[in-house]
Amino acid sequence: MNFAERMARLGTESAFEVLARAKGLERQGKEIIHLEIGEPDFDTPVHILVGAAVHAAWVKHDVAQCGYCQSGQIMSATAFLKSLPRGKQPTAADIDAAMAGNICRCGTYARIRAAVADAAKALA
């Protein structure tokens, strides 16, 4: 594939295709430098750190049941935790106020509150 063809495809390859090609080159003995989030030379963006903490707490506290509210709950929790000053631990009332716009059909509010508090602790 010539340069013009590669440029025409720029942005159309999936991450899987790129990774598969990189692994193939590594098997051929070529050195590949992987730039990943969290590498020492690149600070991980705060929204990734907060999102990862929320995800881990959601799994730990087994928050999800039917999944109806999960995208809204996770987005609200992530936005709330991003808005807190670094190291501030929210109260149960803070969490309830931040999450008040989301309705959970399964009633897992106690687990949601625990997961948000746990994610805040992990980020402190």
Backbone as ProteinMPNN parsed JSONL, in Angstrom:
{"seq_chain_A": "MNFAERMARLGTESAFEVLARAKGLERQGKEIIHLEIGEPDFDTPVHILVGAAVHAAWVKHDVAQCGYCQSGQIMSATAFLKSLPRGKQPTAADIDAAMAGNICRCGTYARIRAAVADAAKALA", "coords_chain_A": {"N_chain_A": [[0.859, -1.163, 0.0], [0.669, 2.153, -0.904], [1.787, 5.464, 0.167], [-0.264, 7.41, -0.252], [-2.549, 5.799, -0.331], [-2.508, 4.792, 2.268], [-2.879, 7.157, 3.705], [-5.45, 7.776, 2.878], [-6.888, 5.877, 4.224], [-6.567, 6.639, 6.81], [-7.627, 6.817, 10.074], [-9.707, 5.084, 9.7], [-9.187, 2.528, 10.374], [-9.785, -0.033, 12.733], [-9.108, -0.24, 16.26], [-8.458, -2.828, 16.855], [-7.505, -3.819, 14.394], [-5.18, -2.291, 14.067], [-3.705, -3.068, 16.339], [-3.425, -5.818, 15.808], [-1.848, -5.729, 13.513], [0.45, -4.521, 14.56], [1.261, -6.467, 16.423], [1.881, -8.513, 14.632], [4.106, -7.401, 13.327], [5.849, -7.296, 15.489], [6.225, -10.028, 15.921], [7.771, -10.54, 13.731], [10.138, -9.6, 14.56], [10.446, -6.884, 14.642], [10.797, -3.775, 16.331], [8.357, -2.333, 18.297], [6.956, 0.558, 19.562], [4.804, 1.111, 22.11], [2.356, 3.387, 22.912], [0.653, 4.018, 25.63], [-2.122, 4.773, 27.749], [-1.247, 6.156, 30.808], [1.41, 5.607, 30.69], [4.793, 6.268, 31.715], [5.786, 8.693, 30.56], [3.553, 10.073, 29.825], [0.912, 11.728, 31.189], [-1.992, 10.368, 32.616], [-5.179, 11.313, 31.571], [-7.483, 13.103, 33.689], [-10.226, 12.425, 33.496], [-10.13, 9.821, 32.638], [-8.89, 8.512, 34.77], [-10.803, 8.945, 36.802], [-13.052, 7.74, 35.638], [-12.135, 5.079, 35.503], [-11.882, 4.499, 38.229], [-14.552, 4.708, 39.033], [-15.692, 2.667, 37.478], [-14.361, 0.383, 38.553], [-15.304, 0.469, 41.202], [-18.036, 0.15, 40.735], [-18.151, -2.469, 39.824], [-17.036, -3.831, 42.025], [-18.988, -3.335, 44.006], [-21.138, -4.52, 42.88], [-23.15, -3.109, 41.441], [-24.767, -2.875, 39.081], [-27.854, -4.09, 37.834], [-30.412, -4.524, 36.116], [-29.538, -2.785, 34.163], [-30.792, -0.604, 33.05], [-30.455, 2.057, 34.033], [-27.765, 2.469, 34.058], [-25.878, 3.869, 32.32], [-26.486, 6.596, 32.733], [-26.192, 6.771, 35.524], [-23.456, 6.17, 35.856], [-22.255, 8.184, 34.324], [-23.115, 10.447, 35.764], [-21.962, 9.949, 38.27], [-19.23, 9.986, 37.592], [-18.921, 12.634, 36.615], [-19.59, 14.036, 38.941], [-17.557, 13.192, 40.755], [-15.331, 14.16, 39.407], [-15.737, 16.85, 39.773], [-15.184, 17.343, 42.404], [-12.918, 18.749, 44.825], [-9.513, 17.688, 44.832], [-8.932, 14.9, 46.853], [-11.06, 15.417, 48.578], [-13.586, 13.95, 50.458], [-16.752, 12.869, 49.754], [-19.894, 13.308, 51.463], [-22.629, 11.141, 52.408], [-24.955, 12.555, 51.891], [-24.011, 14.439, 50.035], [-23.45, 12.746, 47.885], [-25.993, 11.649, 47.375], [-27.344, 13.991, 46.573], [-25.932, 14.641, 44.254], [-26.514, 12.485, 42.619], [-29.196, 12.553, 42.298], [-30.769, 13.004, 39.995], [-31.127, 10.651, 38.657], [-32.934, 7.703, 38.046], [-33.34, 4.555, 39.414], [-34.572, 1.569, 38.46], [-34.334, -0.834, 39.758], [-33.69, -0.251, 42.329], [-31.111, 0.036, 43.512], [-29.858, 1.934, 45.094], [-28.389, 2.14, 47.531], [-26.13, 0.605, 46.98], [-25.131, 2.056, 44.832], [-24.508, 4.494, 46.104], [-22.521, 3.544, 47.86], [-20.619, 2.679, 46.016], [-19.897, 5.066, 44.733], [-18.788, 6.463, 46.873], [-16.671, 4.753, 47.449], [-15.178, 4.94, 45.09], [-14.417, 7.612, 45.295], [-12.728, 7.449, 47.504], [-10.722, 5.869, 46.417], [-9.625, 7.635, 44.63], [-8.503, 9.553, 46.204]], "CA_chain_A": [[0.0, 0.0, 0.0], [1.506, 3.354, -0.96], [1.499, 6.5, 1.16], [-1.578, 8.018, -0.517], [-3.578, 4.843, 0.084], [-2.512, 4.766, 3.73], [-3.488, 8.407, 4.165], [-6.884, 7.695, 2.598], [-7.474, 5.008, 5.25], [-6.279, 7.174, 8.128], [-8.794, 6.974, 10.926], [-10.756, 4.112, 9.415], [-8.828, 1.229, 10.912], [-10.2, -0.221, 14.116], [-7.996, -0.467, 17.189], [-8.096, -4.244, 16.732], [-6.679, -3.965, 13.191], [-3.873, -1.692, 14.337], [-3.016, -3.934, 17.293], [-3.07, -7.065, 15.12], [-0.721, -5.436, 12.63], [1.616, -4.278, 15.421], [1.698, -7.777, 16.948], [2.513, -9.207, 13.515], [5.443, -6.818, 13.144], [6.67, -7.745, 16.628], [6.594, -11.434, 15.668], [8.82, -10.512, 12.709], [11.347, -9.076, 15.173], [10.477, -5.419, 14.589], [10.523, -3.141, 17.614], [7.175, -1.475, 18.278], [6.798, 1.356, 20.77], [3.385, 1.239, 22.438], [2.007, 4.549, 23.727], [-0.582, 3.659, 26.305], [-2.511, 5.668, 28.83], [-0.59, 5.838, 32.057], [2.845, 5.416, 30.499], [5.502, 7.26, 32.526], [5.981, 9.974, 29.888], [2.266, 10.66, 29.478], [-0.03, 11.714, 32.303], [-3.322, 9.879, 32.283], [-6.178, 12.373, 31.774], [-8.263, 12.923, 34.907], [-11.504, 11.742, 33.26], [-9.845, 8.384, 32.536], [-8.662, 8.034, 36.14], [-12.077, 8.937, 37.515], [-13.876, 6.699, 35.019], [-11.621, 3.766, 35.911], [-12.234, 4.311, 39.645], [-16.002, 4.461, 39.082], [-15.918, 1.321, 36.932], [-13.897, -0.615, 39.529], [-16.227, 0.481, 42.346], [-19.312, -0.406, 40.267], [-17.994, -3.922, 39.79], [-16.818, -4.279, 43.411], [-20.24, -3.266, 44.759], [-22.165, -5.219, 42.109], [-24.218, -2.121, 41.317], [-25.685, -3.077, 37.95], [-28.779, -5.21, 37.783], [-31.041, -4.629, 34.797], [-28.787, -1.969, 33.23], [-31.61, 0.504, 32.545], [-29.983, 3.371, 34.443], [-26.312, 2.467, 34.265], [-25.116, 4.911, 31.632], [-26.726, 7.857, 33.438], [-25.602, 6.706, 36.865], [-21.999, 6.219, 35.729], [-21.891, 9.53, 33.864], [-23.326, 11.374, 36.882], [-20.94, 9.673, 39.288], [-17.943, 10.451, 37.072], [-18.94, 14.105, 36.608], [-19.577, 14.474, 40.342], [-16.228, 12.979, 41.333], [-14.407, 15.092, 38.749], [-15.979, 18.207, 40.272], [-14.712, 17.468, 43.792], [-11.502, 19.067, 45.012], [-8.717, 16.471, 45.027], [-8.838, 14.424, 48.226], [-12.293, 15.629, 49.35], [-14.454, 12.793, 50.542], [-18.151, 13.321, 49.812], [-20.796, 12.702, 52.438], [-23.754, 10.425, 51.791], [-25.873, 13.583, 51.396], [-23.406, 14.975, 48.807], [-23.63, 11.737, 46.832], [-27.42, 11.595, 47.054], [-27.699, 15.202, 45.825], [-25.308, 14.564, 42.926], [-27.098, 11.394, 41.852], [-30.657, 12.67, 42.417], [-31.468, 13.047, 38.716], [-31.171, 9.319, 38.046], [-33.89, 6.774, 38.643], [-32.942, 3.152, 39.285], [-35.773, 0.719, 38.556], [-34.062, -1.967, 40.648], [-33.523, 0.246, 43.69], [-29.772, -0.255, 44.043], [-29.315, 3.216, 45.54], [-27.369, 1.951, 48.582], [-24.903, 0.141, 46.308], [-24.63, 3.189, 44.049], [-23.883, 5.402, 47.059], [-21.287, 2.902, 48.333], [-19.652, 2.653, 44.913], [-19.401, 6.432, 44.519], [-17.91, 6.754, 48.026], [-15.47, 3.932, 47.279], [-14.4, 5.54, 43.993], [-13.812, 8.834, 45.841], [-11.585, 7.022, 48.346], [-9.654, 5.379, 45.528], [-9.036, 8.789, 43.94], [-7.886, 10.474, 47.18]], "C_chain_A": [[0.911, 1.233, 0.0], [1.016, 4.396, 0.055], [0.108, 7.104, 0.971], [-2.709, 7.092, -0.088], [-3.665, 4.769, 1.606], [-3.175, 6.018, 4.287], [-4.998, 8.39, 3.942], [-7.594, 6.853, 3.65], [-7.325, 5.551, 6.651], [-7.573, 7.389, 8.914], [-9.891, 5.958, 10.673], [-10.425, 2.729, 9.945], [-9.299, 1.127, 12.357], [-8.956, -0.432, 14.973], [-7.528, -1.915, 17.082], [-7.183, -4.468, 15.521], [-5.269, -3.429, 13.423], [-3.073, -2.581, 15.278], [-2.572, -5.237, 16.633], [-1.87, -6.855, 14.207], [0.559, -5.226, 13.444], [2.146, -5.592, 15.982], [2.395, -8.581, 15.858], [3.923, -8.697, 13.259], [6.378, -7.225, 14.279], [7.123, -9.188, 16.44], [7.687, -11.537, 14.611], [10.121, -9.935, 13.256], [11.467, -7.566, 15.133], [10.151, -4.871, 15.979], [9.355, -2.177, 17.455], [7.117, -0.738, 19.609], [5.309, 1.567, 20.981], [3.19, 2.458, 23.323], [0.652, 4.265, 24.344], [-0.878, 4.659, 27.399], [-1.837, 5.206, 30.108], [0.888, 5.546, 31.904], [3.576, 6.519, 31.258], [5.65, 8.63, 31.868], [4.68, 10.703, 29.56], [1.338, 10.571, 30.685], [-1.384, 11.211, 31.822], [-4.33, 10.996, 32.54], [-7.084, 12.055, 32.962], [-9.574, 12.184, 34.643], [-11.307, 10.234, 33.1], [-9.627, 7.798, 33.924], [-9.97, 7.922, 36.909], [-12.984, 7.839, 36.951], [-13.438, 5.303, 35.428], [-11.969, 3.477, 37.368], [-13.724, 4.008, 39.795], [-16.3, 3.049, 38.582], [-15.533, 0.245, 37.951], [-14.847, -0.689, 40.728], [-17.58, -0.104, 41.965], [-19.257, -1.926, 40.281], [-17.875, -4.464, 41.214], [-18.127, -4.339, 44.193], [-21.411, -3.892, 44.014], [-23.397, -4.335, 41.9], [-25.239, -2.5, 40.251], [-26.584, -4.281, 38.151], [-29.366, -5.286, 36.381], [-30.307, -3.803, 33.738], [-29.524, -0.747, 32.718], [-30.987, 1.867, 32.83], [-28.467, 3.52, 34.409], [-25.557, 3.582, 33.559], [-25.28, 6.254, 32.336], [-26.09, 7.884, 34.812], [-24.084, 6.878, 36.785], [-21.541, 7.602, 35.269], [-22.042, 10.541, 34.987], [-22.263, 11.181, 37.954], [-19.578, 10.203, 38.848], [-17.869, 11.972, 37.077], [-18.863, 14.653, 38.034], [-18.18, 14.339, 40.932], [-15.181, 13.885, 40.695], [-14.547, 16.497, 39.315], [-15.464, 18.416, 41.698], [-13.259, 17.931, 43.839], [-10.737, 17.773, 45.329], [-8.613, 16.135, 46.519], [-10.095, 14.617, 49.053], [-13.151, 14.371, 49.294], [-15.9, 13.263, 50.674], [-18.924, 12.614, 50.919], [-21.876, 11.932, 51.674], [-24.742, 11.432, 51.196], [-25.338, 14.224, 50.103], [-23.665, 14.029, 47.637], [-25.092, 11.676, 46.401], [-27.848, 12.797, 46.218], [-27.148, 15.133, 44.403], [-25.99, 13.532, 42.035], [-28.62, 11.487, 41.761], [-31.402, 12.649, 41.086], [-31.614, 11.702, 38.036], [-32.133, 8.41, 38.796], [-33.425, 5.353, 38.356], [-34.178, 2.287, 39.499], [-35.583, -0.411, 39.561], [-33.826, -1.539, 42.092], [-32.16, -0.038, 44.299], [-29.081, 1.002, 44.582], [-28.226, 3.065, 46.607], [-26.054, 1.489, 47.957], [-24.291, 1.251, 45.469], [-23.886, 4.152, 44.966], [-22.551, 4.825, 47.544], [-20.214, 2.911, 47.247], [-19.065, 4.038, 44.667], [-18.437, 6.801, 45.651], [-16.591, 6.0, 47.882], [-14.582, 4.501, 46.168], [-13.722, 6.82, 44.479], [-12.607, 8.491, 46.706], [-10.407, 6.57, 47.476], [-8.93, 6.53, 44.838], [-8.295, 9.737, 44.883], [-6.375, 10.365, 47.194]], "O_chain_A": [[1.822, 1.333, 0.822], [-0.018, 4.228, 0.702], [-0.62, 7.288, 1.946], [-3.715, 7.547, 0.457], [-4.757, 4.693, 2.169], [-3.949, 5.94, 5.241], [-5.744, 8.943, 4.75], [-8.768, 7.083, 3.941], [-7.889, 4.994, 7.593], [-8.491, 8.067, 8.451], [-10.909, 5.967, 11.365], [-11.286, 1.849, 9.964], [-9.217, 2.095, 13.113], [-7.886, -0.763, 14.462], [-6.336, -2.194, 17.203], [-6.207, -5.213, 15.606], [-4.285, -4.05, 13.02], [-1.889, -2.823, 15.043], [-1.46, -5.706, 16.875], [-0.98, -7.703, 14.137], [1.627, -5.7, 13.057], [3.358, -5.806, 16.012], [3.389, -9.256, 16.125], [4.833, -9.485, 13.003], [7.563, -7.47, 14.054], [8.261, -9.536, 16.757], [8.446, -12.506, 14.592], [11.097, -9.793, 12.519], [12.488, -7.018, 15.549], [9.334, -5.436, 16.706], [9.368, -1.311, 16.581], [7.22, -1.357, 20.668], [4.63, 2.137, 20.126], [3.805, 2.55, 24.385], [-0.37, 4.273, 23.659], [0.028, 5.315, 27.913], [-1.853, 4.022, 30.446], [1.562, 5.262, 32.894], [3.026, 7.608, 31.427], [5.64, 9.641, 32.57], [4.71, 11.832, 29.07], [1.016, 9.478, 31.151], [-1.855, 11.589, 30.749], [-4.335, 11.572, 33.628], [-7.413, 10.895, 33.212], [-10.001, 11.391, 35.481], [-12.215, 9.456, 33.393], [-10.12, 6.711, 34.225], [-10.217, 6.924, 37.587], [-13.61, 7.097, 37.709], [-14.276, 4.435, 35.674], [-12.312, 2.346, 37.713], [-14.111, 3.153, 40.59], [-17.077, 2.321, 39.2], [-16.294, -0.694, 38.183], [-15.159, -1.777, 41.211], [-18.21, -0.782, 42.776], [-20.207, -2.587, 40.701], [-18.535, -5.441, 41.568], [-18.355, -5.28, 44.953], [-22.553, -3.804, 44.466], [-24.529, -4.751, 42.147], [-26.444, -2.449, 40.497], [-26.141, -5.347, 38.578], [-28.867, -6.037, 35.543], [-30.432, -4.082, 32.545], [-28.933, 0.074, 32.016], [-30.99, 2.741, 31.963], [-27.946, 4.595, 34.704], [-24.668, 4.187, 34.158], [-24.3, 6.977, 32.516], [-25.518, 8.894, 35.222], [-23.499, 7.64, 37.554], [-20.549, 8.128, 35.773], [-21.185, 11.409, 35.151], [-21.727, 12.154, 38.484], [-18.856, 10.802, 39.645], [-16.861, 12.541, 37.497], [-18.15, 15.621, 38.295], [-17.675, 15.279, 41.546], [-14.248, 14.327, 41.366], [-13.577, 17.255, 39.335], [-15.327, 19.555, 42.144], [-12.458, 17.546, 42.988], [-11.253, 16.884, 46.006], [-8.252, 16.983, 47.335], [-10.202, 14.04, 50.135], [-13.403, 13.812, 48.227], [-16.232, 13.983, 51.616], [-18.637, 11.467, 51.261], [-22.01, 12.06, 50.457], [-25.303, 11.195, 50.126], [-26.108, 14.516, 49.188], [-24.047, 14.454, 46.547], [-25.394, 11.653, 45.208], [-28.618, 12.654, 45.268], [-27.827, 15.526, 43.454], [-26.033, 13.701, 40.817], [-29.263, 10.595, 41.207], [-32.582, 12.3, 41.064], [-32.174, 11.622, 36.943], [-32.137, 8.363, 40.026], [-33.151, 4.993, 37.212], [-34.759, 2.275, 40.585], [-36.551, -0.892, 40.149], [-33.769, -2.384, 42.984], [-32.068, -0.326, 45.492], [-27.856, 1.111, 44.528], [-27.238, 3.798, 46.581], [-24.982, 1.936, 48.365], [-23.069, 1.375, 45.399], [-22.775, 4.58, 44.656], [-21.559, 5.549, 47.629], [-19.037, 3.126, 47.534], [-17.866, 4.169, 44.419], [-17.385, 7.389, 45.402], [-15.524, 6.545, 48.161], [-13.36, 4.532, 46.309], [-12.577, 7.087, 44.117], [-11.582, 9.17, 46.646], [-9.249, 6.861, 47.775], [-7.752, 6.411, 44.5], [-7.554, 10.613, 44.438], [-5.713, 11.07, 47.956]]}, "name": "protein", "num_of_chains": 1, "seq": "MNFAERMARLGTESAFEVLARAKGLERQGKEIIHLEIGEPDFDTPVHILVGAAVHAAWVKHDVAQCGYCQSGQIMSATAFLKSLPRGKQPTAADIDAAMAGNICRCGTYARIRAAVADAAKALA"}
